[in-house]
Amino acid sequence: MPAPSRIFVNGAAILPDRIIEDAAVLCTSGRIRAVGTRKKIKAPKDAQIIDAKGGLIGPGYIDIHVHGAEGADYMDGSTDAVRTANRAHAARGTTSIFPTTTTGSRAQVFAMLTACKQVRDGWRLGDGARIAGVHFYGPYFAEAKVGCHLKSGRRDPDPREYNKDFDLGIIGIATCAAELRGAEAFYRAAKKRCYLVTCGHSNATWTEMAAAFKAGMRHVDHFWCAMSSVSSVRDLYGTPMQGSMEQFVLAEPEMSTEVIADGQHLAPELLAFAYKLKGAARLCLCTDSNRAVGMPPGKYRFGPKADGEWFVSDGQKAFQPGAGLASSIVGMDTMVRNMARLARIPIPDAVRMGSLTPAERAGIAKEVGSLDVGKRADVLVLSRDLKLKRVFIGGEEFRHSPRQ
């Protein structure tokens, strides 16, 4: 049954390049039909009025790098875990999501992909954020850059494995450390399928990044986290010092990246620096969040519940004692709000980095990512300081009761 006509009024509409005051956003049959000033848009007589109460009307957020929430990790490999995490993230403003694999066994990765495909294919509003694809992230990491992921689940890319996974038709983003044996073949195979091809958890040199770029790699996961630097490359190869992932990404205009703006991973000056150097059209926000989102402080598994690495949440951050941070424990609403506040950037740019930019990079911008006529009616109602008030997916309001 199609969603009824709804018109969002008494607020300012956030477009990718500006804000329209006294705006109206008309949605019918689950699609955006008109965006402009209130006096210029005529709504059907039976349209339901959604009052933004003087706040903001924005597009649903898109998370291209996310591991779980509310006690569930996508690598648990069940449809229940997938739905639990998707509902939690929808309640935090994410309307399109790319569940993300960690390291793990072949069976664990395949189970995760299969569960995500089942949820995507049978999606209903109550399932939360729509799955736009899976981010095939682990297991192809460099040994020295595994981070909080299960070390025994790391391996080099094997076409017998990844081609089987690719054939499921659920993957949209594919990551591999550039220096691994077989990485270029992996990149070419992913590019052929029109995925966003990325490098992450890597100690790659500039030369290895250039070879990866030639093979189709265009994105780097969570900038400054689990990635090479001039000093780490020097430790491996000595002098003369060589360029690393950081320099390659900043120097190459076609490269994009992402930041975790949870206030724990990166200081405000680094968020501002990344924005200044890459711009809102090449810098995405992501949560990289884990199962501790929405949960009390305690000890949790990162990745598969059966054997994932343990980490601790103190209610502000997730970390492995003595070993550093272990992803984040907040949603996209916090990331967008922090990016605007901590980096002191315009609201349209902060929102773009959490919506249109990831949509463009992942190849789904014709359908979602901005308040444009014809796109799906994924709409957020926010306060003027970007606190989330209401969430609409395909024109229908999503309401969430957290798992107890």
VEXVEX-67917 format. One record per residue (C-alpha): residue in three letters; x, y, z. Coordinates in steps of 0.001 Angstrom, whole numbers, plus 500000, padded with zeros to 6 digits. Layout:
<torses>
ALAXYZ
...
</torses>
This chain:
<torses>
MET500000500000500000
PRO501583503312498940
ALA502425505892501565
PRO499870508728501838
SER500743512215500665
ARG502684514165503248
ILE503944517722503254
PHE506733518803505577
VAL506320522437506588
ASN507268525032509231
GLY510970524393508827
ALA514013524994506657
ALA514945522434503994
ILE518588521329503823
LEU519804521025500240
PRO523343519954499317
ASP524441523539498726
ARG522069525724500720
ILE519179525972503162
ILE515696527076502072
GLU513849528907504815
ASP510072528600505213
ALA510251525477503082
ALA507871522749502066
VAL508739519208500988
LEU505856517336499360
CYS505961513540499238
THR503462511256497525
SER503537507498496978
GLY506837507269498818
ARG508638509767496561
ILE509616513416496823
ARG507380515411494477
ALA508228519037495229
VAL510767521034497234
GLY510719524806497623
THR509271527650499607
ARG505917527013501255
LYS504076529617499233
LYS505088527995495934
ILE503998524413496660
LYS500372523369496550
ALA499656520172498429
PRO496754517779497813
LYS493781518457500075
ASP494198515132501834
ALA497951515518502432
GLN499081514931506003
ILE500942517925507419
ILE504254517162509144
ASP505169520129511324
ALA508925520634511645
LYS508234523098514467
GLY510715525663513245
GLY513495523138512803
LEU515175521555509794
ILE513989519149507123
GLY516781517014505709
PRO517541513852503742
GLY517956510494505429
TYR521536509608506277
ILE523545506912504528
ASP526116504843506411
ILE528669503049504236
HIS530726501596507100
VAL528872500133510095
HIS529167496916512103
GLY526219496762514485
ALA524165498192517354
GLU522011497310520363
GLY523798494060521131
ALA523943492828517539
ASP526815492651515066
TYR526121491921511416
MET528745489184511621
ASP526473487271513998
GLY525137486046510680
SER521408485999511483
THR518475487969510100
ASP517544488878513683
ALA520941490511514225
VAL520683492387510931
ARG517230493722511722
THR518212494676515273
ALA521145496766514050
ASN519178498288511157
ARG516374499404513467
ALA518826500983515887
HIS520525502944513124
ALA517233504052511568
ALA516351505497514972
ARG519552507541514657
GLY518737508909511201
THR520255506293508876
THR517739505337506214
SER520102503524503810
ILE522812501279505200
PHE525745499146504090
PRO526224496451506761
THR529941495811507016
THR531870492566507376
THR534770492078509750
THR537478489459509668
GLY536232485931510236
SER535990482511508680
ARG534666481970505174
ALA531505480480506640
GLN530971483474508952
VAL531380486006506142
PHE529064484037503840
ALA526423483716506565
MET526507487472507117
LEU526093488188503412
THR523229485702503131
ALA521391487157506141
CYS521725490688504752
LYS520393489582501384
GLN517371487956503017
VAL516562491097504982
ARG517076493333501954
ASP514845491215499739
GLY512041491015502303
TRP512359494566503682
ARG509487496168505570
LEU509370499485507397
GLY509688497773510749
ASP513065496380509681
GLY514617499841509924
ALA517205501217507523
ARG517083499762504025
ILE520089497721502987
ALA521580499369499899
GLY524349496770499744
VAL526950495160501954
HIS530388496638502554
PHE532739493667502058
TYR535353494998504461
GLY537121492202506318
PRO538913489800505991
TYR541558491147503570
PHE543607493296505960
ALA547345493745506450
GLU548653491702509381
ALA550021494768511183
LYS546792496760510723
VAL544092494356511880
GLY543159496620514795
CYS540263495404516925
HIS539261492750514388
LEU539793489038514992
LYS543396488408513984
SER542917484739513166
GLY540193485707510663
ARG542568487821508542
ARG543812486488505201
ASP544985487505501742
PRO542381487794498974
ASP541398484515497343
PRO539321484680494146
ARG537694481341494991
GLU536264483031498067
TYR535476486561496950
ASN533996485612493579
LYS531543483319495380
ASP530651486170497714
PHE530390488668494848
ASP527996486320493011
LEU525421486639495808
GLY524449490052494424
ILE524404491868497766
ILE527822493584497894
GLY528135497260496927
ILE531467498273498477
ALA534627496154498566
THR537796496701500646
CYS541264495157500497
ALA544668496288501779
ALA546616497419498722
GLU549882495674499579
LEU548458492151499845
ARG549246489461497282
GLY546275489366494909
ALA544975492839495829
GLU545056494211492280
ALA543075491240490954
PHE540545491815493755
TYR540235495487492817
ARG539734494692489140
ALA537045492115489929
ALA535243494573492223
LYS535493497406489707
LYS534023495155486997
ARG530935494777489171
CYS530724498568489695
TYR531406498462493428
LEU532977501331495319
VAL536498499890495559
THR538386500801498712
CYS541634500287500601
GLY541621499879504350
HIS543525498413507306
SER546657498806505241
ASN550306499820505495
ALA550518500603501774
THR553160502842500252
TRP552432505552497692
THR553641503174494951
GLU551242500444496113
MET548400502946496305
ALA549142504127492772
ALA548990500532491515
ALA545712500039493390
PHE544315503241491886
LYS545174501966488406
ALA543283498756489213
GLY540150500675490256
MET540538501650493922
ARG538960505065494629
HIS538296505280498379
VAL540090504809501694
ASP538307503690504838
HIS538228505788508058
PHE540992508297507433
TRP543949508213509867
CYS542650505009511461
ALA544414501690510746
MET546219503225507763
SER549810503831506778
SER551743507011507465
VAL555160508247506376
SER556610507006509661
SER555015503539509473
VAL556272503107505910
ARG559736504286506998
ASP559737501665509755
LEU559152499002507110
TYR561379500217504298
GLY563814502723505772
THR564977505817503932
PRO564500507736501766
MET561077508182503338
GLN558143507373501074
GLY554623508652500704
SER551776506719502357
MET548017506352502085
GLU547516509756503675
GLN549543511661501086
PHE548077509714498173
VAL544485510367499219
LEU545077514074499797
ALA546985514503496526
GLU544673512549494199
PRO541472514493493400
GLU539488511375492468
MET540082509709495826
SER537486509941498573
THR537650508945502189
GLU535620508975505389
VAL535977510213508959
ILE534542508983512237
ALA533271512185513847
ASP532357510720517217
GLY534594513120519117
GLN536772510206520231
HIS538722509111517134
LEU539733512487515693
ALA540272515883517271
PRO538334518841515809
GLU541369520136513899
LEU541707516830512036
LEU538022516843511087
ALA538405520412509826
PHE541657519545508024
ALA540080516597506179
TYR537137518786505160
LYS539429521582503954
LEU541615519249501899
LYS538998516889500411
GLY535825518980500501
ALA532263517880501174
ALA531987516050497823
ARG534889513685498599
LEU534609513293502368
CYS532034510929503836
LEU530913510480507391
CYS530580506943508697
THR529838505470512102
ASP532034502336512027
SER529835501537515023
ASN529658498251516887
ARG527186496266518956
ALA527619498555521993
VAL525529501326520385
GLY522528501900522654
MET523849499449525239
PRO525079500001528812
PRO528792500095529597
GLY530310496647529587
LYS532338494031527743
TYR531329493056524200
ARG532522491084521183
PHE533596492904518037
GLY532515490838515031
PRO531019487360515436
LYS529412486774518819
ALA530974483325518973
ASP534639484307518759
GLY535064488023517980
GLU537691490039519815
TRP536603491445523184
PHE536330495180523742
VAL535013497427526486
SER532471500242526259
ASP532534502911528955
GLY529451504645527559
GLN531511507233525668
LYS533879505112523606
ALA534783501526522785
PHE538321500323523347
GLN540523497305523864
PRO542392497903527146
GLY545994498719526313
ALA545351498558522561
GLY543345501636521552
LEU539864502392520234
ALA537531499738518849
SER535215501597516425
SER532426503863517728
ILE529269503555519794
VAL527136506347518299
GLY524952506815515225
MET525019509055512163
ASP522962511747513844
THR525839512286516271
MET528430512186513472
VAL526669514870511426
ARG526023517076514441
ASN529635516763515606
MET531008517520512154
ALA529072520778512027
ARG529866521733515616
LEU533456520530516113
ALA534810521282512639
ARG532724524473512408
ILE531485523856508901
PRO528186524833507260
ILE525215522612508011
PRO524560521784504320
ASP528113520432503997
ALA527909518400507205
VAL524594516892506110
ARG525935516258502596
MET528813514238504037
GLY526291512034505811
SER523904511666502876
LEU524602512701499277
THR528369512167499286
PRO528210508523500447
ALA525297507980498059
GLU527348509315495149
ARG530416507294496055
ALA528388504097496462
GLY526433504645493230
ILE522955505056494734
ALA522504508835494402
LYS519780508547491748
GLU517572506987494410
VAL518566508579497733
GLY520885511092499383
SER519167514460498968
LEU515804516185498906
ASP515459516048495124
VAL512268515503493186
GLY511849511864492186
LYS514028510412494922
ARG512705508159497637
ALA511025510065500451
ASP513649509357503106
VAL513264512486505206
LEU514460513595508628
VAL512984516248510889
LEU515704517859512973
SER516136520705515403
ARG518173523729514358
ASP521193522216516101
LEU520761518919514174
LYS519195516858516931
LEU517012514159515411
LYS513265514451515980
ARG511487512222513425
VAL512475509719510735
PHE510576508878507538
ILE511591506040505217
GLY509847505944501851
GLY507386508497503170
GLU506374506393506192
GLU507328507353509731
PHE509693504954511456
ARG509297504472515194
HIS511615502389517311
SER511426500594520627
PRO514996499688521632
ARG515754496087522455
GLN515676495531526224
</torses>
